[in-house]
Amino acid sequence: MGMKIPRLSKTLIKSLVGKPATEMYPQKKKTYMDATRGKVENEIERCLFCRLCEKNCPTKALAVSKEKNEWEIDSLKCCLCRRCVEVCPVKCLSMDNVYFPSVRTRAEGKYLRVLPAGVVPAYQKAKEAAVKPKEVESEKPEAP
Amino acid sequence: MAKRNIIPFGPQHPVLPEAIHFDLVTDDETVLDAIPVIGYVHRGLEKLVEKKDFIEYTYVAERICGICGYMHSFGYCQTVEQVLDIEVPERAVYLRTIWSELSRINSHLLWLGFAADAMGFESLFMHTFRLRESVLDIIEATAGGRMIFGCVKIGGVRRDIEGSVLRGIIAKLQELSPHIREITNVFLEDYSTKHRMEGIGVISKEDAYHMGMVGPMIRATGIPSDTRQIGYAAYKHVQFEPATAETGDCYGRCVVRVKEIFQSIDLVRQLVEKTPDGPVEVKVKGTPTGEFFGRIEQPRGEVIYYVKGNGTKFLERFRVRVPTFANLPGMIQMLKGSQIADVPVIILTIDPCISCTER
């Protein structure tokens, strides 16, 4: 009876002399794809606080307050579906390709973004900009 | 005659990725009967259509299953689009089909890994998963997620793939193909893997047909039943024959899945070559009124979606008949008369997905 050579031998020898298939993680940083859905970021200076993202969030992970100029995301609720980024009218929301860091408590998983004091909110700027041309336009049709 | 025993199998068992319980009625080492108990991972996802509107439900549908989740969102959207009478742009249809084939390659490689693990062939399991990682990288680069693609929406797709990236996928898969062949040859030719699969869990053509088995299970008995043949999505534009085997045993199922990996690689190539340019989504107007039955082919077999809308934004009824549910009676039939040591391999060859079954 001839000895049976296992079919995996070739692969085993290759992996014995070759490089490891895995990466040495803590020493070598993991690089993510550009397309990876990691976490949601808000560029708060441009935010209109319109609450569209909050209304469209399927997991209700977002809380937006226009009075306080606050935008909060609960990373433990967020399912990274990217819907908020899609519905955002000014595109101040963006998807970063690095994941939310792991946390020990629920409170730590919430990330609050507050508009810095003294910065004029984008919605007020938009309002001021919108008011002026409208007045001009409304005058024009009346003239003839 | 030895005394009859009942041996509990699961819900926690090394071979089971998910929770299902069997009472195995045994006589000595032979299994006489198997009584399945399900209900450990029921989440009431079908009831959730009353709480989440039909557009939001796409995200829920994607989370029905952990492996073929993409297929669920794809099938759900396709069925709702039929109710809404939406014509999806051609490019979106092609992209959806490409992703579904990538998902099939991923799922079959995962199954091969689990099969090696069930046989106790640990290093083969590791090598299969090494190859699967490359497929997951392709998925992550195109879809943004590894398991949850999040690409399909009602009326099209949420993400476009550039032409150069599409051609890159073919190149990557062609490069991967010989490596996959090297590993699958071990499954099909090695003495020890053949020994664990040949002649184990045999089901006849007639039994498989009468019990309504689907997917690789029925194809392994020689019946070329493949829902992709009805030509949904972009499958009407590509050439392929259902992969079949004649034996109807565990080895036959392995042969079918191995053939399907290479078939899917070829299908991706055909699809990429034919992908037209154009928009990837259309605007959704109105709310679903009426009902529709949709069918698609998952890696595990045919899945049926039933959607009933009543004119509001919440669906009235949503139902999924998943392939594992259709394969369970056949699996019980296969377990009868088998040896207790073969039970893990037999259970694994139907590729059970309990989260799908219980939703």
Interface residues (C-beta under 8 A of the other chain):
Chain A: K4 P6 R7 L8 K10 T11 L12 S15 A21 Y32 M33 D34 A35 T36 R37 P58 C79 L80 C81 R82 R83 E86 M95
Chain B: K52 E56 Y59 V60 R63 S123 L124 H127 R130 E133 D137 E140 A141 T142 A143 G144 G145 I148 G150 R158 R159 E182 I183 N185 V186 E189 D190 Y191 S192
